[in-house]
Amino acid sequence: MLLSVINTKLRDRYADLDALCDDLGVNRTEITDALAAAGYRYDPQLNRFI
């Protein structure tokens, strides 16, 4: 569920992961670590987790 929410927000509202984290006041490392544990990584070219 986290993957879907984050990727939707990245697609619809934010230019990159840093902008999302700054706006929502969340820690980038917590998001990337949680998604990495599920096998996903952030692709800045695509602006989404794959």
C-alpha positions in Angstrom: 0.0 0.0 0.0 2.9 2.4 0.8 4.3 1.9 -2.7 1.0 2.8 -4.3 0.4 5.9 -2.2 4.0 7.2 -2.7 4.1 6.5 -6.4 0.7 8.2 -6.9 1.8 11.3 -5.0 5.1 11.4 -7.0 3.2 11.1 -10.3 0.4 13.6 -9.5 2.0 16.2 -7.2 5.8 16.2 -6.8 8.8 16.7 -9.1 10.9 14.3 -7.0 11.1 12.4 -3.8 12.8 15.2 -2.0 9.9 17.6 -2.7 7.4 15.0 -1.5 9.4 14.4 1.8 9.8 18.2 2.4 6.2 18.9 1.8 4.8 16.1 3.9 7.5 16.4 6.6 8.6 12.8 6.3 12.1 11.3 6.5 13.4 10.2 3.0 15.4 7.4 4.6 12.4 5.9 6.3 10.5 5.8 3.0 13.4 4.4 1.0 14.3 1.9 3.6 10.8 0.6 4.0 10.3 0.2 0.3 13.8 -1.3 -0.2 12.9 -4.0 2.4 10.0 -4.9 0.0 12.4 -4.9 -3.0 11.8 -1.5 -4.5 14.2 1.4 -5.2 13.6 5.0 -6.2 14.4 5.8 -9.8 14.9 9.6 -10.2 14.6 9.4 -14.0 11.1 7.9 -13.7 10.3 9.7 -10.4 8.9 6.5 -8.9 9.8 3.4 -7.0 10.3 0.4 -9.2 
